[in-house]
């Protein structure tokens, strides 16, 4: 959908996977999409600040996906991942639990075996902040003298097998996005992160990414925001968690996160 106001044009898309088209609420879907486009028409930059931030589930899913290789046995064994040598150590806030489960029926795609024929299983990758499981395919497991975790998958028919998460997610909490906003009171909700291919340093986990979203004042959504940059360290950010939301949405993905409220983040604006 696209909207226009004077010389400003904003567009947005929305995808929903529904079990039955007969029960699909088309009007609610169109309203949600159009409301978001209308909000974005009034978007403007804001002065630079450091403030509490909610990474909306879409933005948080993008950021988690960019750093999912942290848990890869291939990258850990090569010393590329900063989690080398940190198995069974606390790496994140105790509010963060991360699970990899190729057999999770909440997801659209499931696999009982990986592309190397190893059985898959549910794994606690991070348990209340503690790094518990390294993800392996056959090659990385042999290199680290252990067994495959059933995470040897191909990116495509002609691609080589690599270590890949499947149906990896941050375990949701019990607060809706609106409740996270009420808890934050005054801060910023980031709905979109751009430039993930170039704006992150995987080894240090530093990132500097173009972003947009909206301000929250008194616990309520106010001005839409664009033309800002969000910067920080993924490792530091994941240790500054105030609350984890309940709004996880699998749709068509194999890696997801709910919205998360963080203590603070550096925002560069006008």
C-alpha positions as CSV (number, residue, x, y, z in Angstrom):
1,X,0.0,0.0,0.0
2,X,1.1,3.6,-0.7
3,X,0.0,6.9,0.6
4,X,0.7,10.5,-0.5
5,X,0.6,13.8,1.3
6,X,1.8,16.9,-0.6
7,X,5.1,15.8,-2.0
8,X,5.7,13.0,0.5
9,X,5.0,9.4,-0.5
10,X,5.3,6.4,1.9
11,X,4.7,2.7,1.2
12,X,4.6,-0.4,3.3
13,X,3.7,-4.0,3.0
14,X,2.2,-6.6,5.3
15,X,2.2,-10.4,4.9
16,X,0.1,-12.8,6.9
17,X,0.0,-16.6,6.7
18,X,-3.5,-17.7,7.6
19,X,-4.8,-21.2,8.1
20,X,-8.0,-20.6,6.2
21,X,-9.0,-17.8,3.8
22,X,-12.6,-18.2,4.9
23,X,-11.8,-17.0,8.4
24,X,-9.3,-14.3,7.3
25,X,-10.4,-10.8,8.4
26,X,-9.7,-8.8,5.2
27,X,-11.0,-5.5,6.6
28,X,-8.8,-5.7,9.7
29,X,-5.8,-6.6,7.5
30,X,-6.4,-3.7,5.2
31,X,-6.9,-1.3,8.1
32,X,-3.7,-2.4,9.8
33,X,-1.8,-1.8,6.6
34,X,-3.3,1.5,5.7
35,X,-3.0,2.8,9.3
36,X,0.7,2.1,9.2
37,X,1.1,3.9,5.9
38,X,-0.8,7.0,7.2
39,X,1.4,7.1,10.3
40,X,4.5,7.1,8.2
41,X,3.4,10.1,6.1
42,X,4.0,12.3,9.1
43,X,7.5,10.9,9.9
44,X,10.4,13.2,10.6
45,X,13.8,13.0,12.1
46,X,14.5,13.8,15.8
47,X,17.4,15.3,17.7
48,X,20.1,12.9,18.7
49,X,19.7,11.2,22.0
50,X,20.3,8.2,24.2
51,X,17.0,6.8,25.4
52,X,15.0,3.6,26.2
53,X,14.2,1.8,23.0
54,X,11.8,-1.0,22.0
55,X,12.9,-3.0,19.1
56,X,9.6,-4.0,17.4
57,X,9.5,-7.7,16.6
58,X,10.2,-6.9,12.9
59,X,13.4,-5.0,13.7
60,X,14.4,-7.3,16.5
61,X,14.0,-10.3,14.2
62,X,16.2,-8.6,11.6
63,X,18.9,-7.9,14.2
64,X,18.8,-11.4,15.6
65,X,19.1,-12.8,12.1
66,X,22.2,-10.7,11.4
67,X,23.9,-12.1,14.5
68,X,22.5,-15.7,14.5
69,X,26.0,-16.9,13.3
70,X,27.3,-16.2,16.9
71,X,26.0,-19.7,17.8
72,X,27.5,-21.5,14.8
73,X,30.0,-24.2,15.5
74,X,31.7,-23.4,12.2
75,X,32.3,-19.8,13.1
76,X,33.1,-20.6,16.7
77,X,35.7,-23.3,15.8
78,X,37.3,-20.8,13.4
79,X,37.5,-18.1,16.1
80,X,35.3,-15.8,14.2
81,X,32.4,-15.8,16.6
82,X,33.0,-13.8,19.9
83,X,31.3,-16.7,21.7
84,X,34.4,-18.9,21.3
85,X,35.3,-20.4,24.7
86,X,32.0,-19.1,26.4
87,X,29.9,-22.3,26.4
88,X,28.0,-22.5,29.7
89,X,28.9,-18.9,30.5
90,X,26.4,-16.1,31.0
91,X,26.4,-14.0,27.8
92,X,23.0,-12.2,27.8
93,X,20.4,-10.9,30.3
94,X,18.7,-13.6,32.3
95,X,15.5,-12.5,30.6
96,X,16.7,-14.0,27.3
97,X,16.1,-17.6,26.4
98,X,16.8,-18.7,22.8
99,X,15.5,-22.0,21.3
100,X,16.3,-23.7,18.1
101,X,13.7,-26.3,17.1
102,X,13.3,-27.5,13.5
103,X,10.4,-29.6,14.7
104,X,8.4,-26.6,16.1
105,X,4.9,-26.9,14.6
106,X,4.2,-23.2,15.2
107,X,6.6,-22.5,12.3
108,X,5.5,-22.8,8.7
109,X,8.4,-25.2,7.8
110,X,9.6,-28.2,9.9
111,X,12.3,-30.8,9.4
112,X,12.7,-34.1,11.3
113,X,16.2,-34.5,9.6
114,X,18.7,-32.0,8.4
115,X,20.2,-32.0,4.9
116,X,22.9,-34.4,6.0
117,X,20.4,-36.9,7.4
118,X,21.0,-36.2,11.0
119,X,17.9,-36.1,13.2
120,X,16.8,-32.7,14.4
121,X,15.8,-31.8,18.0
122,X,14.7,-28.9,20.2
123,X,17.8,-27.2,21.7
124,X,18.2,-24.6,24.4
125,X,20.8,-22.4,22.8
126,X,20.7,-19.7,25.5
127,X,19.0,-20.5,28.8
128,X,18.1,-17.4,30.8
129,X,21.2,-15.7,29.5
130,X,23.6,-18.7,29.7
131,X,25.1,-20.0,26.4
132,X,24.2,-23.7,26.5
133,X,24.3,-25.2,23.0
134,X,26.6,-24.7,19.9
135,X,24.8,-25.4,16.7
136,X,26.7,-27.9,14.5
137,X,26.6,-29.7,11.2
138,X,28.7,-32.8,10.6
139,X,31.9,-31.0,9.6
140,X,31.9,-28.4,12.5
141,X,31.0,-31.1,15.0
142,X,34.0,-33.2,13.9
143,X,36.3,-30.2,14.1
144,X,35.2,-29.6,17.7
145,X,35.1,-33.3,18.6
146,X,31.4,-33.6,19.2
147,X,28.2,-34.6,17.4
148,X,26.0,-32.8,14.9
149,X,23.0,-31.0,16.4
150,X,21.1,-31.6,13.2
151,X,21.8,-28.0,11.9
152,X,23.4,-28.9,8.6
153,X,21.2,-27.2,6.0
154,X,21.6,-26.1,2.4
155,X,20.7,-22.6,1.3
156,X,19.6,-24.0,-2.1
157,X,19.7,-27.1,-4.2
158,X,23.2,-26.5,-5.5
159,X,24.5,-24.9,-2.3
160,X,27.0,-26.6,0.1
161,X,25.8,-27.7,3.5
162,X,26.4,-25.1,6.2
163,X,25.6,-24.6,9.9
164,X,22.2,-23.0,9.9
165,X,19.6,-22.4,12.6
166,X,16.1,-23.5,11.8
167,X,13.0,-22.2,13.7
168,X,15.3,-20.3,16.1
169,X,13.5,-17.9,18.4
170,X,13.7,-15.8,21.5
171,X,11.2,-17.2,24.0
172,X,8.4,-14.6,24.3
173,X,7.4,-13.0,27.6
174,X,3.9,-12.0,28.8
175,X,3.6,-8.3,27.8
176,X,2.1,-7.0,24.6
177,X,3.7,-4.3,22.6
178,X,1.2,-1.8,24.1
179,X,2.2,-2.9,27.6
180,X,5.9,-2.5,26.7
181,X,5.2,1.0,25.5
182,X,3.3,1.8,28.7
183,X,6.2,0.4,30.8
184,X,8.7,2.4,28.8
185,X,6.6,5.6,29.2
186,X,9.0,7.9,27.2
187,X,11.3,6.5,24.5
188,X,11.5,5.2,20.9
189,X,10.0,2.2,19.2
190,X,12.1,1.1,16.2
191,X,10.1,-0.7,13.6
192,X,12.6,-1.0,10.8
193,X,16.4,-1.5,10.5
194,X,18.1,-1.1,7.2
195,X,21.6,-1.7,5.9
196,X,22.2,-4.9,7.8
197,X,24.5,-6.2,5.0
198,X,27.0,-3.4,5.7
199,X,26.2,-1.8,9.0
200,X,27.3,-4.5,11.4
201,X,30.7,-5.8,12.6
202,X,30.1,-9.5,13.3
203,X,33.3,-10.0,15.4
204,X,32.8,-7.0,17.7
205,X,29.0,-7.2,17.4
206,X,28.9,-3.4,16.9
207,X,26.2,-2.0,14.6
208,X,25.2,1.3,13.1
209,X,22.0,1.0,11.1
210,X,19.5,3.3,9.5
211,X,16.2,3.1,11.3
212,X,12.7,4.4,11.6
213,X,9.8,4.0,14.0
214,X,7.9,6.2,16.4
215,X,8.2,8.1,19.6
216,X,6.3,7.1,22.7
217,X,5.4,9.7,25.3
218,X,3.5,9.0,28.4
219,X,3.2,5.4,27.3
220,X,1.4,6.3,24.0
221,X,2.5,6.4,20.4
222,X,3.0,10.0,19.1
223,X,5.3,11.2,16.3
224,X,6.5,8.9,13.5
225,X,10.3,9.0,13.1
226,X,12.6,8.5,10.1
227,X,16.1,9.4,8.9
228,X,17.7,8.2,12.2
229,X,20.6,5.9,12.9
230,X,20.6,3.3,15.7
231,X,24.0,2.3,17.1
232,X,25.3,0.0,19.7
233,X,26.8,-3.4,20.5
234,X,24.6,-6.5,20.1
235,X,26.3,-8.2,23.1
236,X,25.9,-5.1,25.3
237,X,22.3,-4.6,24.1
238,X,21.3,-8.1,25.0
239,X,22.6,-7.6,28.5
240,X,20.4,-4.4,28.9
241,X,17.0,-6.0,28.6
242,X,14.1,-4.5,30.6
243,X,11.3,-6.8,29.3
244,X,10.6,-9.3,26.5
245,X,7.3,-9.0,24.7
246,X,4.7,-11.6,23.9
247,X,4.1,-10.7,20.2
248,X,6.0,-13.4,18.5
249,X,4.8,-14.0,14.9
250,X,6.2,-17.0,12.9
251,X,4.3,-16.3,9.6
252,X,6.7,-17.4,6.9
253,X,10.0,-17.2,8.9
254,X,12.5,-19.7,10.3
255,X,13.9,-17.2,12.8
256,X,11.8,-14.9,14.9
257,X,11.8,-12.6,18.0
258,X,9.1,-10.8,19.9
259,X,9.5,-7.1,20.6
260,X,12.0,-6.3,23.3
261,X,12.3,-3.2,25.6
262,X,16.0,-2.2,26.2
263,X,17.3,0.1,28.8
264,X,18.9,2.5,26.3
265,X,20.3,2.9,22.8
266,X,22.2,5.7,21.1
267,X,20.1,7.4,18.4
268,X,21.6,9.8,15.9
269,X,19.1,12.2,14.2
270,X,19.0,15.7,12.9
